[in-house]
């Protein structure tokens, strides 16, 4: 267990903590005061007809009385939940204690922390506060401290990482945040061009332009055309706009505690790619990006939600960043990838040409996609299991697939390989994985 939640059916005042505890920022009650209102809004959205019926029955006096009760109740809820929330840093763990009537204490062992992210939603930026989100090995969701003062959040993050790295408790708070060296910065213009050239955005626009005329020919109903076309256009714009806002001002910097990612136009996020926890790196290249030789780099990180390392960059720059994530790894060139035998076209006509595989001393690499190419790199030390599968049609043509499972519950597959080659690849990869795990360096913060 990495983050153990202990729930005691004991009044809060029954037990006093032995360590010095701290409270969250005083602005936190304003954020939590919205919880009762959110419950009412959720009920109204879940059953709008019933909500509308109830509203029509209320008089002005009743509404005023309801507001006079709801506002103080929300304020009291926000204050009390803030008052009874504490956190403390001990020699070997972070404790988060909450509970108004019954106490819940989360014990997060420092050596099990993978990453600590600092996030600032727009309103939090205006208030000068931030939240800490902790990635812990084995925990299904992130624990968080929301909100802390911006400076306090960064200082606490640095202290926790220093203690996780093995610094003594009395000196950890003096270490400060490790220095960082910028590796990559994505200009807004580059990001905008990449979004415009993304195939999914053009597909949504094409659907918005084609579907409404077809519906008009079939139904001659303006309402049907508008009800279908407007959401399609809105979805195309919202997806691209959402990515632009989320990936704006994207920078990647290298520090002793991992690769740091800062991003966001409205909500600012400061993330860390945990050292040694990257299971798979994917280099993605949509069709319309090839002329400009631009790629996107995605990650699978064990126990973490981090999924994008580089939203768009020239291939050479992206590969240099990948080399910092996977030390000693060189991205295989396109012409070094081995294609499936020509008879694979019997199983996947035309698309078999997009498949490829390369195995180096450091990684197991596969490529798939004829138009939207994806090259996946799995370090041998991160392979958890290797499987060979062969369907009846593949067996007829002497083909098979080799599946490599990683610690992030993801699978990378070498498709449509010669059956004999696949069997040899299976045994060879199992041996490479065994020796790779044996020779891998231990995962340590600030190593």
C-alpha positions as a printed Julia matrix, in Angstrom:
447×3 Matrix{Float64}:
   0.0     0.0     0.0
   1.37    3.38   -0.89
  -1.24    5.81    0.32
  -3.23    4.27    3.15
  -6.49    5.9     4.11
  -7.46    5.29    7.71
 -11.04    6.09    8.61
 -11.85    6.06   12.3
 -15.39    6.38   13.61
 -14.08    8.56   16.4
 -14.88   12.23   17.08
 -12.17   14.62   15.9
 -11.41   15.89   19.38
 -10.74   12.39   20.78
  -7.16   12.14   19.45
  -4.57   14.89   19.21
  -1.81   14.66   16.61
   1.73   14.44   17.89
   3.25   16.46   15.04
   2.86   20.11   14.14
   0.02   20.53   11.69
  -0.77   23.26    9.21
  -3.96   24.49    7.62
  -4.7    25.32    4.03
  -4.85   28.88    2.7
  -7.71   31.02    4.13
  -9.19   31.38    0.63
 -10.07   27.66    0.66
 -13.45   28.09    2.45
 -14.73   30.17   -0.47
 -13.96   27.3    -2.83
 -15.58   24.66   -0.61
 -18.63   26.79    0.12
 -19.9    25.98   -3.38
 -20.38   22.29   -2.53
 -24.03   22.6    -1.3
 -24.84   24.74   -4.33
 -23.2    22.16   -6.61
 -25.42   19.45   -5.09
 -28.54   21.44   -5.96
 -27.29   22.16   -9.47
 -26.48   18.48   -9.97
 -29.98   17.5    -8.9
 -31.5    20.07  -11.27
 -29.4    18.79  -14.19
 -30.21   15.16  -13.36
 -33.98   15.77  -13.24
 -34.73   19.09  -15.01
 -38.47   18.49  -15.28
 -38.86   17.92  -11.55
 -36.62   20.9   -10.8
 -38.68   23.19  -13.03
 -41.89   21.95  -11.44
 -40.56   22.67   -7.95
 -39.39   26.15   -8.96
 -42.82   27.09  -10.31
 -44.36   26.25   -6.94
 -42.04   28.54   -5.0
 -43.12   32.07   -4.15
 -40.8    35.06   -3.94
 -40.89   34.93   -0.14
 -39.98   31.24   -0.13
 -37.06   31.85   -2.5
 -35.73   34.64   -0.28
 -36.02   32.44    2.8
 -34.25   29.61    0.95
 -31.42   31.94   -0.05
 -31.2    33.29    3.52
 -30.69   29.7     4.7
 -28.54   28.41    1.84
 -25.95   31.2     1.81
 -25.05   31.02    5.55
 -25.17   27.21    5.42
 -22.76   27.15    2.47
 -20.46   29.61    4.19
 -20.51   27.57    7.4
 -19.8    24.36    5.48
 -16.84   25.92    3.7
 -15.39   27.32    6.91
 -15.82   24.15    8.95
 -14.34   21.85    6.3
 -11.35   24.18    6.06
 -11.01   24.44    9.85
 -10.93   20.66   10.3
  -8.49   20.0     7.44
  -4.84   19.79    8.42
  -1.64   18.46    6.93
   1.75   17.69    8.39
   5.11   16.52    7.09
   6.86   13.96    9.3
  10.23   12.3     8.86
   8.91    9.73    6.4
   5.36   10.66    5.35
   2.87   13.36    4.51
  -0.33   13.22    6.55
  -3.57   14.8     5.39
  -6.29   14.85    8.06
  -9.86   15.83    7.22
 -13.27   15.33    8.77
 -15.93   17.36   10.53
 -17.53   14.63   12.65
 -15.39   11.64   11.75
 -11.72   11.79   10.94
 -10.02   10.53    7.78
  -6.22   10.5     7.73
  -4.22    9.78    4.57
  -0.65    8.57    5.23
   1.48    9.15    2.11
   4.98    7.72    2.42
   7.51   10.09    0.88
   9.6     7.39   -0.83
   6.5     6.29   -2.75
   5.84    9.72   -4.25
   6.42    9.74   -8.0
   5.61   13.33   -8.88
   4.21   16.48   -7.33
   2.41   18.88   -9.66
   1.54   22.5    -8.92
  -1.66   23.63  -10.66
  -3.3    27.04  -10.73
  -6.8    27.41  -12.14
  -7.61   30.9   -13.42
  -9.38   32.07  -10.24
  -6.6    30.58   -8.12
  -4.03   32.57  -10.11
  -6.0    35.73   -9.44
  -6.08   34.92   -5.71
  -2.38   34.03   -5.62
  -2.93   30.43   -4.52
  -2.18   26.99   -5.98
  -2.9    23.34   -5.37
  -0.48   20.46   -4.98
  -1.35   17.16   -6.66
   0.65   14.08   -5.66
   1.25   11.01   -7.8
   1.82    8.04   -5.49
   2.79    4.52   -6.5
  -0.26    2.25   -6.32
  -2.81    5.0    -5.7
  -5.65    5.06   -8.23
  -6.18    8.81   -7.93
  -4.06   11.75   -6.89
  -4.17   13.19   -3.4
  -4.17   16.95   -3.34
  -3.77   19.96   -1.08
  -6.03   22.76   -2.29
  -5.3    25.52   -1.75
  -1.94   26.82   -0.52
  -0.26   30.14   -1.08
   1.68   30.07   -4.33
   5.07   30.46   -2.64
   4.12   28.01    0.12
   3.03   25.42   -2.46
   6.35   25.58   -4.3
   8.33   25.51   -1.05
   6.37   22.49    0.21
   6.86   20.7    -3.1
  10.61   21.29   -2.93
  10.72   20.07    0.68
   8.78   16.88   -0.07
  10.98   16.07   -3.06
  14.12   16.72   -1.02
  12.93   14.38    1.73
  11.97   11.78   -0.87
  15.52   12.07   -2.23
  16.94   11.24    1.19
  17.82   14.67    2.62
  17.62   14.93    6.4
  14.35   16.47    7.7
  16.17   19.35    9.38
  17.84   20.38    6.09
  15.19   19.41    3.53
  13.33   22.71    3.82
  16.57   24.58    3.06
  17.32   22.69   -0.16
  14.78   24.64   -2.19
  13.61   23.79   -5.69
  16.22   22.11   -7.83
  17.56   24.26  -10.69
  16.2    23.58  -14.16
  17.56   23.98  -17.68
  15.06   24.68  -20.45
  15.07   22.12  -23.26
  12.09   23.16  -25.34
   9.56   25.95  -25.69
   6.61   25.7   -28.09
   5.7    29.05  -29.71
   2.0    29.9   -29.91
   2.22   30.19  -33.71
   3.73   26.7   -34.01
   0.99   25.25  -31.82
  -1.75   27.0   -33.79
  -0.43   25.74  -37.15
  -0.19   22.2   -35.76
  -3.81   22.29  -34.57
  -4.98   23.58  -37.95
  -3.15   20.7   -39.66
  -4.55   18.05  -37.33
  -6.7    15.57  -39.25
  -9.33   15.19  -36.53
 -10.13   18.91  -36.64
 -10.54   18.81  -40.43
 -12.68   15.68  -40.13
 -15.06   17.41  -37.72
 -15.27   20.47  -40.0
 -15.91   18.26  -43.03
 -18.68   16.45  -41.16
 -20.21   19.81  -40.2
 -20.18   20.88  -43.86
 -21.42   17.61  -45.38
 -23.99   16.31  -42.92
 -26.35   19.37  -42.81
 -26.91   19.5   -46.63
 -27.61   15.77  -46.64
 -30.14   16.19  -43.84
 -31.77   19.08  -45.69
 -32.21   16.93  -48.8
 -33.74   14.15  -46.69
 -35.91   16.15  -44.27
 -36.25   19.74  -45.59
 -36.28   20.76  -41.94
 -34.28   23.83  -40.91
 -34.55   22.82  -37.24
 -32.98   19.41  -37.92
 -30.17   20.95  -39.98
 -29.33   23.54  -37.31
 -29.66   21.06  -34.45
 -27.11   18.8   -36.16
 -24.76   21.25  -37.87
 -24.2    23.7   -35.04
 -23.08   21.07  -32.49
 -20.7    19.58  -35.08
 -19.11   22.97  -35.75
 -19.02   23.71  -32.04
 -17.35   20.4   -31.28
 -14.66   20.99  -33.94
 -13.92   24.47  -32.61
 -14.1    23.49  -28.94
 -11.66   20.61  -29.33
  -9.04   22.71  -31.1
  -9.58   25.69  -28.82
  -9.37   23.46  -25.74
  -6.05   22.02  -26.86
  -4.69   25.48  -27.67
  -5.65   26.82  -24.24
  -4.29   23.75  -22.44
  -1.01   23.51  -24.41
  -0.28   27.23  -24.7
   3.2    28.38  -23.6
   4.4    24.79  -23.27
   7.93   24.54  -21.93
  10.01   21.5   -21.0
  12.95   21.88  -18.62
  15.4    19.38  -17.19
  16.15   19.23  -13.48
  17.54   16.64  -11.05
  13.98   15.67  -10.04
  12.87   14.91  -13.61
  11.57   16.8   -16.62
   9.38   19.74  -15.69
   6.47   20.81  -17.86
   4.85   24.24  -17.56
   1.77   24.96  -19.65
  -1.61   26.64  -19.88
  -3.15   29.92  -21.02
  -5.85   30.27  -18.38
  -5.07   27.47  -15.93
  -1.33   27.13  -15.34
   0.07   23.68  -14.58
   3.54   22.8   -13.36
   4.06   19.04  -13.86
   7.0    16.72  -13.38
   7.74   13.62  -15.43
   8.96   11.17  -12.74
  12.49    9.86  -13.31
  12.65    6.21  -14.21
   8.85    5.85  -14.29
   8.34    6.29  -18.03
   7.15    2.99  -19.46
   6.53    3.89  -23.09
   7.32    6.84  -25.34
   5.23    7.39  -28.47
   6.28    9.66  -31.35
   3.14   10.6   -33.27
   3.06   12.21  -36.72
  -0.26   13.04  -38.42
  -0.31   13.04  -42.22
  -0.4    16.83  -42.64
   2.56   17.28  -40.3
   5.0    15.3   -42.44
   5.8    18.08  -44.92
   6.97   20.29  -42.02
   8.6    17.29  -40.26
   6.76   17.98  -37.01
   5.91   15.33  -34.4
   4.13   14.97  -31.06
   5.61   13.03  -28.14
   3.34   11.16  -25.72
   4.16    9.13  -22.62
   2.86    6.26  -20.54
   3.98    6.84  -16.95
   3.34    4.22  -14.27
   0.73    5.47  -11.82
   0.55    8.94  -13.39
  -1.85   10.81  -15.63
   0.94   12.59  -17.48
   0.47   11.69  -21.15
   2.01   14.46  -23.31
   5.65   15.45  -23.24
   5.85   17.59  -26.39
   2.67   18.83  -28.14
   4.53   19.72  -31.36
   8.18   20.16  -32.31
  10.61   19.46  -35.17
  11.56   15.79  -35.19
  15.21   16.43  -34.31
  14.26   18.56  -31.3
  11.66   16.02  -30.13
  14.14   13.16  -30.39
  16.64   15.15  -28.32
  14.0    15.49  -25.59
  13.22   11.77  -25.81
  16.92   11.09  -25.22
  16.62   12.96  -21.91
  13.6    10.85  -20.89
  15.23    7.57  -21.92
  18.99    8.01  -21.38
  21.09    6.1   -23.85
  18.2     5.53  -26.27
  18.42    6.54  -29.93
  15.16    6.72  -31.85
  15.33    4.21  -34.72
  15.29    5.76  -38.18
  12.32    5.03  -40.44
  14.44    3.03  -42.89
  15.75    0.79  -40.1
  12.28   -0.55  -39.27
  11.57   -4.05  -40.55
   8.26   -4.37  -42.41
   6.04   -7.47  -42.25
   6.33   -9.98  -45.14
   4.29   -9.16  -48.25
   1.76  -11.9   -47.52
   0.65   -9.76  -44.54
  -1.36   -7.85  -47.14
  -3.78  -10.81  -47.14
  -4.7    -9.87  -43.54
  -4.51   -6.06  -43.76
  -4.57   -4.89  -47.38
  -2.57   -1.68  -47.91
  -2.38   -0.91  -44.15
   0.27   -3.59  -43.58
   2.79   -1.18  -45.1
   2.45    1.06  -42.06
   3.65   -1.63  -39.66
   7.3    -1.95  -38.68
   9.55   -3.12  -35.88
  13.08   -2.5   -34.64
  14.84   -3.95  -31.6
  17.94   -2.21  -30.27
  20.1    -2.82  -27.21
  17.9    -0.39  -25.26
  14.32   -0.49  -26.61
  11.64   -2.53  -28.32
  10.21   -0.24  -31.03
   7.1    -0.72  -33.17
   5.35    1.48  -35.7
   1.76    1.4   -36.91
  -0.39    3.67  -39.03
  -0.16    4.45  -42.72
  -1.58    7.99  -42.55
  -1.35    8.76  -38.83
   2.0     7.23  -37.87
   2.88    6.24  -34.32
   6.28    4.92  -33.25
   6.24    3.36  -29.76
   9.45    2.84  -27.76
   9.52    0.5   -24.76
  12.76    0.18  -22.74
  13.58   -3.48  -22.17
  13.7    -2.94  -18.39
  10.05   -1.75  -18.4
   8.63   -4.87  -20.1
   6.46   -6.83  -17.66
   5.41   -9.69  -19.95
   5.61  -10.83  -23.57
   2.85  -12.7   -25.42
   2.43  -14.24  -28.86
  -1.02  -14.43  -30.46
  -2.11  -15.99  -33.72
  -5.65  -15.96  -35.08
  -6.94  -18.57  -37.56
  -6.51  -16.3   -40.6
  -3.01  -15.33  -39.5
  -2.16  -18.98  -38.87
  -3.23  -19.78  -42.43
  -0.65  -17.34  -43.82
   2.08  -18.09  -41.28
   1.78  -14.79  -39.41
   1.62  -13.86  -35.72
   1.66  -10.85  -33.39
   3.97  -10.22  -30.42
   2.51   -8.18  -27.54
   4.74   -6.41  -25.02
   3.01   -5.4   -21.76
   4.39   -2.54  -19.66
   4.03   -1.43  -16.05
   1.53    1.28  -17.04
  -1.06   -1.39  -18.01
  -0.41   -0.62  -21.68
   0.49   -2.94  -24.53
   2.74   -2.37  -27.55
   2.23   -4.82  -30.41
   4.39   -5.95  -33.3
   1.7    -6.93  -35.82
   1.71   -9.34  -38.75
   5.2   -10.75  -38.24
   6.37  -14.02  -39.77
   5.41  -16.8   -37.34
   8.97  -18.09  -37.0
  10.31  -14.57  -36.54
   7.61  -13.88  -33.92
   8.53  -17.0   -31.93
  12.21  -16.04  -31.93
  11.3   -12.46  -31.02
   9.19  -13.72  -28.11
  12.04  -15.67  -26.49
  14.67  -13.04  -27.24
  12.56  -10.25  -25.79
  11.86  -12.21  -22.62
  15.6   -12.58  -22.08
  16.3    -8.9   -22.89
  13.62   -7.85  -20.41
  15.08  -10.05  -17.68
  18.61   -8.73  -18.1
  17.33   -5.18  -18.57
  15.53   -5.2   -15.22
  18.6    -6.68  -13.55
  20.92   -3.99  -14.91
  18.5    -1.05  -14.58
  19.47    1.76  -12.25
  17.24    2.27   -9.2
  14.61    5.03   -9.45
  15.71    7.8    -7.13
  14.78   11.44   -6.89
  17.61   13.85   -7.57
  19.98   10.99   -8.38
